[in-house]
C-alpha cells in the first residue's frame, strides 16, 4: 500500500506533538516541514528528520510529493494557510479553531468543494477512545434522556506566557483556545442550542480571560460551559441524564481522560475500561484522514463540514453576546 505523504505547515509545539504521533500511523510518512525561516525548518528536522525543509509555507504547498498538509499555525493564520494549500491542490487537516469566524470557514469549505479536495478540522477529541466510549454509552441509552452537560476548562498560564494567549491579533482569549472544547462537547451531546447566554471577563488586552456560557434547549436541557485563564480548574466534563451520569475525568479533551459511570440515583462509581495507546492522541485523527484519502473522500463522515460550520456559527454567536471582538471580524 502506498504511504500517505504528510507535510506540516508551522513548526511550533503542536506541530512537534503531531509529528511524534504520526510515527504511530502505519501508512503515514512525514516528508516535509514548512516554516517561515530556514533555521526553524532545520531545527524541526533535527528532531523529526524529513526529506524537505522549506523556508516558506508556499514552498511546502508547492511540493509535488506531499499528499496532505497539517496546518499547525496560530488561529488567525488558518484561513490563509488553508486557502494557500488548497490553491496548490493539497488535502488539508487544519488545526482548531478551523477559522476566526463562519465567513472564513464558509470560504475555506467552498474552495475545497469546488476543487474536490479533502479538508477537515482537526478536533482531535472526536477520534479518541474515551470520547467514542462516551458516545457509545449515550447511544446505548445508559444515561436515559440527557438533560445536562457541565464542562469546565481552566488553567493559569505560566511564564513565559505564549503571546497568542492574550493577543487579540492572534485570536487570544479562552473561548477560541480552550473554551472551544467545552462548546464541542455540548454540541456533540445535546446538539444545536435553542438559546445562548454568555458573559466574559476581559483581560487588559480586551480578549476574554474568563468566559461563562449557557446553552438552553426547548426540551429543558441545559449546558453550562466555563473557561478560564485565571484559575486552575478540574478540567472535566459531566454529562447527566434521567438514567445515569458520565464523568470524563481531568483533561476531558485528551487521551489521558478516563470515563466514569454513575448508574441511576446511586453514587456507585464504575470506571469504564478503555483500550489506549502511547502518544499524545493525534494519531487517531491522522489515521482517519488517511482512511478518507484512500477512499477518495473530500469530506470526513465523522468531522463533517456541517459539524465545523455549526461550531463556527456557535462560537460567533457566543462572541457576539459576550462582546469578544477580533481584528479578523
Residue pairs with C-beta under 8 A, 6 or more apart in sequence:
1 27
2 27
3 27
3 28
3 29
4 27
4 28
4 29
4 67
4 68
4 289
4 290
4 293
4 294
5 29
5 31
5 32
5 65
5 66
5 67
5 68
6 22
6 28
6 29
6 30
6 31
6 32
6 66
6 67
6 68
6 69
6 70
6 286
7 30
7 31
7 32
7 33
7 34
7 52
7 60
7 63
7 66
7 68
7 69
7 70
7 90
8 15
8 18
8 19
8 30
8 32
8 33
8 34
8 44
8 69
8 70
8 72
9 34
9 57
9 60
9 61
9 69
9 70
9 71
9 72
9 73
9 81
9 85
10 34
10 35
10 71
10 72
10 73
10 77
10 81
11 33
11 34
11 35
11 40
11 41
11 43
11 44
11 72
12 72
12 73
14 72
14 95
15 33
15 44
15 70
15 72
16 44
16 47
16 48
17 280
17 282
18 70
18 72
18 282
18 286
19 30
19 44
19 47
19 48
20 48
20 279
20 280
20 282
21 279
21 280
21 281
21 282
21 283
21 286
22 28
22 30
22 282
22 283
22 286
23 30
24 277
24 278
24 279
24 283
25 283
25 286
25 287
25 290
27 290
27 294
28 286
28 287
28 290
30 48
30 50
31 50
31 51
31 52
31 65
31 66
32 50
32 51
32 52
32 53
32 54
32 60
32 63
32 65
32 66
33 41
33 44
33 45
33 48
33 50
33 52
33 53
33 54
33 60
34 41
34 54
34 56
34 57
34 59
34 60
34 61
34 69
35 41
35 44
35 54
35 55
35 56
35 57
36 55
36 56
36 57
37 55
38 53
38 55
41 53
41 54
41 55
42 53
44 50
44 53
45 53
51 65
52 60
52 63
52 65
52 66
54 60
54 63
57 81
57 84
58 84
60 66
60 69
61 69
61 84
61 85
61 87
61 88
61 90
62 88
66 90
67 90
67 91
67 293
68 90
68 91
68 92
68 93
68 118
68 289
68 293
69 85
69 90
69 91
69 92
69 93
70 93
70 95
70 122
70 286
71 77
71 78
71 81
71 82
71 85
71 92
71 93
71 94
71 95
71 122
72 95
73 81
73 95
74 164
74 170
74 171
75 97
75 100
75 164
75 170
75 171
75 176
75 177
76 100
76 169
76 170
76 171
76 326
76 328
78 94
78 95
78 97
78 98
78 99
78 100
78 104
79 99
79 100
79 104
79 107
79 108
79 328
81 94
82 92
82 94
82 99
82 108
82 119
83 107
83 108
83 111
85 92
86 92
86 108
86 111
86 112
86 115
86 117
86 119
89 115
89 117
90 117
91 117
91 118
91 119
91 289
91 293
92 112
92 117
92 118
92 119
92 120
93 120
93 122
93 285
93 286
93 289
94 108
94 119
94 120
94 121
94 122
95 122
96 121
96 122
96 123
96 180
97 121
97 171
97 176
97 180
97 311
97 312
97 315
98 105
98 108
98 121
98 308
98 311
98 312
99 105
99 108
99 312
100 171
100 176
100 326
100 328
100 329
101 312
101 315
101 316
101 326
101 328
101 329
102 309
102 312
102 313
102 316
104 328
105 308
105 309
105 312
106 309
108 119
109 119
109 305
109 308
109 309
112 118
112 119
112 298
113 298
113 305
116 298
117 298
118 289
118 292
118 293
118 297
118 298
118 299
118 300
119 298
119 299
119 305
120 285
120 289
120 292
120 299
120 300
120 303
121 303
121 307
121 308
121 311
122 285
123 184
123 285
123 303
123 311
124 254
124 281
124 282
124 284
124 285
125 131
125 181
125 184
125 252
125 253
125 254
126 184
126 188
126 285
126 302
126 303
127 284
127 285
127 287
127 288
127 302
127 303
128 254
128 255
128 257
128 281
128 284
129 255
129 274
129 275
129 276
129 284
130 248
130 252
130 255
130 257
130 258
130 259
130 274
131 248
133 259
133 272
133 274
134 239
134 246
134 248
134 259
135 188
137 143
137 246
137 259
137 261
137 272
138 146
138 189
138 239
138 241
138 246
141 243
142 243
142 244
142 246
142 261
142 263
143 239
143 240
143 241
143 242
143 243
143 244
143 245
143 246
144 241
144 242
144 243
144 244
145 241
145 242
145 243
146 189
146 190
146 221
146 239
146 240
146 241
147 220
147 221
147 222
147 240
147 241
147 242
148 221
148 222
148 223
148 224
148 238
148 239
148 240
148 241
149 185
149 186
149 189
149 190
149 215
149 221
149 222
149 223
149 224
149 225
149 237
149 238
149 239
149 240
150 223
150 224
150 237
150 238
150 239
150 240
151 181
151 182
151 185
151 186
151 223
151 224
151 225
151 226
151 236
151 237
151 238
151 252
152 182
152 225
152 226
152 227
152 228
152 233
152 234
152 235
152 236
153 174
153 178
153 179
153 181
153 182
153 226
153 227
153 228
153 233
153 235
153 252
153 253
154 174
154 178
154 210
154 226
154 227
154 228
154 229
154 230
154 231
154 232
154 233
154 235
155 178
155 228
155 229
155 232
155 233
155 235
156 229
156 230
156 231
156 232
157 165
157 229
163 170
164 170
164 171
164 172
164 177
165 172
165 177
165 229
166 172
166 173
166 203
166 204
166 205
166 207
166 209
166 229
167 205
167 207
168 205
168 206
168 207
168 325
168 326
168 327
169 326
169 327
171 177
171 326
171 328
172 203
172 205
172 207
173 200
173 203
173 207
173 208
173 209
173 211
173 324
174 208
174 209
174 210
174 211
174 227
174 228
174 229
175 200
175 208
175 211
175 227
175 315
175 318
175 319
175 322
175 324
176 315
178 227
179 208
179 211
179 213
179 225
179 227
180 311
180 315
181 252
181 253
182 213
182 225
182 226
182 227
182 237
183 213
183 225
183 311
183 314
183 315
183 318
184 311
185 225
185 237
185 252
186 193
186 215
186 223
186 225
187 307
187 310
187 311
187 314
189 223
189 239
190 215
190 217
190 221
190 223
191 217
192 310
192 314
193 215
193 216
193 217
193 223
193 314
194 216
194 217
194 218
195 215
195 216
195 217
196 213
196 214
196 215
196 216
196 314
196 317
196 318
196 321
197 213
197 214
197 216
197 321
198 211
198 212
198 213
198 214
198 318
198 321
198 322
199 211
199 212
199 322
200 208
200 209
200 210
200 211
200 212
200 322
200 323
200 324
201 208
201 209
201 210
201 211
201 230
202 208
202 209
203 209
203 229
206 325
207 324
208 227
208 322
208 324
209 228
209 229
209 230
210 226
210 227
210 228
210 229
210 230
210 231
211 226
211 227
211 228
211 318
211 322
211 324
212 224
212 225
212 226
213 223
213 224
213 225
213 226
213 318
213 322
214 222
214 223
214 224
214 225
215 222
215 223
215 225
216 222
226 233
234 250
235 250
235 251
235 252
235 253
236 247
236 248
236 249
236 250
236 252
236 257
237 247
237 248
237 252
238 245
238 246
238 247
238 248
239 245
239 246
239 247
239 248
243 263
243 264
244 261
244 262
244 263
244 264
245 261
245 262
246 259
246 260
246 261
246 262
247 259
247 260
247 262
248 257
248 258
248 259
248 260
249 257
249 258
249 259
249 260
250 256
250 257
251 257
254 280
254 281
255 276
255 277
255 279
255 280
255 281
258 271
258 272
258 274
259 271
259 272
259 274
260 269
260 270
260 271
260 272
261 269
261 270
261 272
262 268
262 269
262 270
263 270
277 283
285 303
288 300
288 302
288 303
289 300
292 299
292 300
292 301
299 305
318 324
319 325
319 326
